[in-house]
Amino acid sequence: MPAHSFTLDHFPAAADDRTRAWTRAVRQAFLEPDPTPARLEYLVEQTVADDATLVAAYPDGEETLDGERRPVGTCTTMAGTINLGAGLLPATLFTSATVRPTHRRRGLLRRMVEDALVRTSGAGHSMVLLTATEGSIYERFGFGAAVWRSTLTVDTRGGLPLRSRGSGQVQQVGTEWLVGQAPAVFDRFHEGALGSVSRRAAYTDRVARENDSDRFDRAVRGLAHVGDSGEVDGFAFYRSLEGTATVEVLDLVAATDDAYLALWSTLGGLDLVDTVTFPRASADEVLRHAVSDPRRVSTTLVQDELWVRVVDPAAALAQRAYMPGLDESLVLRVYDPLGHAAGDLRLRVADGVAVVEPVVVDGAENRAEDGHVDEDWDLSLDVSTLGTLLVGGLSATQLARSARLVARDGAALAQADRVFSIADTLRFYSHF
Ligand SMILES: CC(C)(COP(=O)(O)OP(=O)(O)OC[C@H]1O[C@@H](n2cnc3c(N)ncnc32)[C@H](O)[C@@H]1OP(=O)(O)O)[C@@H](O)C(=O)NCCC(=O)NCCS
């Protein structure tokens, strides 16, 4: 196989031929049909709305047979936010990573990821986030699976036995109108939901569109919840699966518990329906516990969903929320094969506030890759594990039992469990 060098072209998404070629290349890699001209313009508009930086890779010195200049590698980065309990933290979202089959396994993805990590540091963001098509690709670059999703199958025969039906009112509303309301509702939800990540501009719009078309899907129905304040504070989009008594929830976002329960109560009471599925539920969806018969809700799939790559551990640890009342100090030894996050850090947490400082030995920062042999650490972990621990996807004990972290002793492990504990389940409904 010939060796290749590639040039990476970075440019802002715009309604131009470069962005169109990039968009078509991404679709091709994900085995989607070449878009119609109208669909292509729609997709380009969405990327522009995300204020995304696009990356297109071209092989140096290679002519195409048909003379068309098309990228052989693509990815995009954009600014987003994640909720780790202490306000919304800026983060870089990395997506649309593709390499043409003719140019695979020559290090192009690695090059694009490394480039994105450097740009993330340059932007002052402490972490990169992604969702992956396959679970085996990204850990080698320091990403850790941090939030999981599940598919719920809900038995609604005879109605859903909810402990509370929630207050407020649910109305069936027009799809297009509800799509217009969705971003504001999502923003309210996002501010209060641990593990939530900001959505791409056209997220809900795409949910309600016909597959690969520029029209709204006439089979999609919308429910809006109006709370006591008179504002829409929750919504659900669903579709009945033809020829079955099954309804699939495409998107459900509730900024309050009342909205959540009331929306599920309506979905659970739909006539002519036996089963409601929710393929993009969170891993521990509250619905499971809100029904008085837990067997009505089965989880048929649990899969990694959000991956986190810390590039600045001191900033990331300082920006996260901690439980009130703690007074703890831990030394973390972080390994990072790509360098960004490697080192020893002392994390002090008091009254919910964290102070993070590098551990200094003999006047120099203790860097894990320098081969320091002093054992003056409480937790030793890879940067991918740090991402999981930071978000609260797994406890220190769970990570230790899965051989992803080593604690100095049982007391250090218990201390790490206290420090990184979270009060709520993680709710990520923003696949990108
Ligand atoms: C996944 C994809 C982007 C990989 O691109 P690539 O340029 O061939 O990857 P690289 O050559 O840079 O490989 C980097 C490393 O990842 C590994 N890797 C690449 N693709 C992998 C896969 N699908 N599964 C497991 N490992 C993979 C390589 O073996 C290599 O490992 P190493 O550096 O430890 O030796 C490419 O195969 C593709 O476009 N697939 C279809 C679209 C897709 O799934 N994109 C991912 C979106 S999340």
PDBQT file of the ligand as one rigid body, heavy atoms in Angstrom, charges set to zero:
ROOT
HETATM    1  C1  LIG A 501     -13.501   4.736  11.356  1.00  0.00    +0.000 C 
HETATM    2  C2  LIG A 501     -12.673   5.409  10.284  1.00  0.00    +0.000 C 
HETATM    3  C3  LIG A 501     -12.894   6.922  10.339  1.00  0.00    +0.000 C 
HETATM    4  C4  LIG A 501     -11.186   5.081  10.555  1.00  0.00    +0.000 C 
HETATM    5  O1  LIG A 501     -10.328   5.867   9.737  1.00  0.00    +0.000 OA
HETATM    6  P1  LIG A 501      -8.805   5.442   9.427  1.00  0.00    +0.000 P 
HETATM    7  O2  LIG A 501      -8.135   6.602   8.793  1.00  0.00    +0.000 OA
HETATM    8  O3  LIG A 501      -8.788   4.167   8.712  1.00  0.00    +0.000 OA
HETATM    9  O4  LIG A 501      -8.211   5.230  10.890  1.00  0.00    +0.000 OA
HETATM   10  P2  LIG A 501      -6.644   5.293  11.266  1.00  0.00    +0.000 P 
HETATM   11  O5  LIG A 501      -5.841   4.668  10.164  1.00  0.00    +0.000 OA
HETATM   12  O6  LIG A 501      -6.265   6.677  11.655  1.00  0.00    +0.000 OA
HETATM   13  O7  LIG A 501      -6.632   4.377  12.523  1.00  0.00    +0.000 OA
HETATM   14  C5  LIG A 501      -6.273   4.844  13.801  1.00  0.00    +0.000 C 
HETATM   15  C6  LIG A 501      -6.390   3.705  14.760  1.00  0.00    +0.000 C 
HETATM   16  O8  LIG A 501      -7.762   3.326  14.915  1.00  0.00    +0.000 OA
HETATM   17  C7  LIG A 501      -7.945   1.957  14.596  1.00  0.00    +0.000 C 
HETATM   18  N1  LIG A 501      -9.236   1.841  13.930  1.00  0.00    +0.000 N 
HETATM   19  C8  LIG A 501      -9.640   2.515  12.852  1.00  0.00    +0.000 A 
HETATM   20  N2  LIG A 501     -10.893   2.166  12.535  1.00  0.00    +0.000 NA
HETATM   21  C9  LIG A 501     -11.280   1.246  13.435  1.00  0.00    +0.000 A 
HETATM   22  C10 LIG A 501     -12.467   0.500  13.610  1.00  0.00    +0.000 A 
HETATM   23  N3  LIG A 501     -13.509   0.661  12.789  1.00  0.00    +0.000 N 
HETATM   24  N4  LIG A 501     -12.514  -0.364  14.653  1.00  0.00    +0.000 NA
HETATM   25  C11 LIG A 501     -11.462  -0.519  15.464  1.00  0.00    +0.000 A 
HETATM   26  N5  LIG A 501     -10.305   0.162  15.337  1.00  0.00    +0.000 NA
HETATM   27  C12 LIG A 501     -10.215   1.036  14.332  1.00  0.00    +0.000 A 
HETATM   28  C13 LIG A 501      -6.776   1.598  13.693  1.00  0.00    +0.000 C 
HETATM   29  O9  LIG A 501      -6.504   0.230  13.745  1.00  0.00    +0.000 OA
HETATM   30  C14 LIG A 501      -5.676   2.447  14.286  1.00  0.00    +0.000 C 
HETATM   31  O10 LIG A 501      -5.192   1.838  15.459  1.00  0.00    +0.000 OA
HETATM   32  P3  LIG A 501      -3.697   2.122  15.992  1.00  0.00    +0.000 P 
HETATM   33  O11 LIG A 501      -3.360   3.549  15.684  1.00  0.00    +0.000 OA
HETATM   34  O12 LIG A 501      -3.796   1.847  17.463  1.00  0.00    +0.000 OA
HETATM   35  O13 LIG A 501      -2.844   1.162  15.242  1.00  0.00    +0.000 OA
HETATM   36  C15 LIG A 501     -13.042   4.899   8.869  1.00  0.00    +0.000 C 
HETATM   37  O14 LIG A 501     -12.900   3.505   8.842  1.00  0.00    +0.000 OA
HETATM   38  C16 LIG A 501     -14.451   5.256   8.436  1.00  0.00    +0.000 C 
HETATM   39  O15 LIG A 501     -14.656   6.271   7.783  1.00  0.00    +0.000 OA
HETATM   40  N6  LIG A 501     -15.477   4.429   8.761  1.00  0.00    +0.000 N 
HETATM   41  C17 LIG A 501     -16.865   4.702   8.378  1.00  0.00    +0.000 C 
HETATM   42  C18 LIG A 501     -17.449   5.922   9.081  1.00  0.00    +0.000 C 
HETATM   43  C19 LIG A 501     -17.337   5.829  10.593  1.00  0.00    +0.000 C 
HETATM   44  O16 LIG A 501     -17.727   4.842  11.193  1.00  0.00    +0.000 OA
HETATM   45  N7  LIG A 501     -16.795   6.876  11.217  1.00  0.00    +0.000 N 
HETATM   46  C20 LIG A 501     -16.635   6.950  12.661  1.00  0.00    +0.000 C 
HETATM   47  C21 LIG A 501     -17.644   7.911  13.158  1.00  0.00    +0.000 C 
HETATM   48  S1  LIG A 501     -17.719   7.918  14.924  1.00  0.00    +0.000 SA
ENDROOT
TORSDOF 0
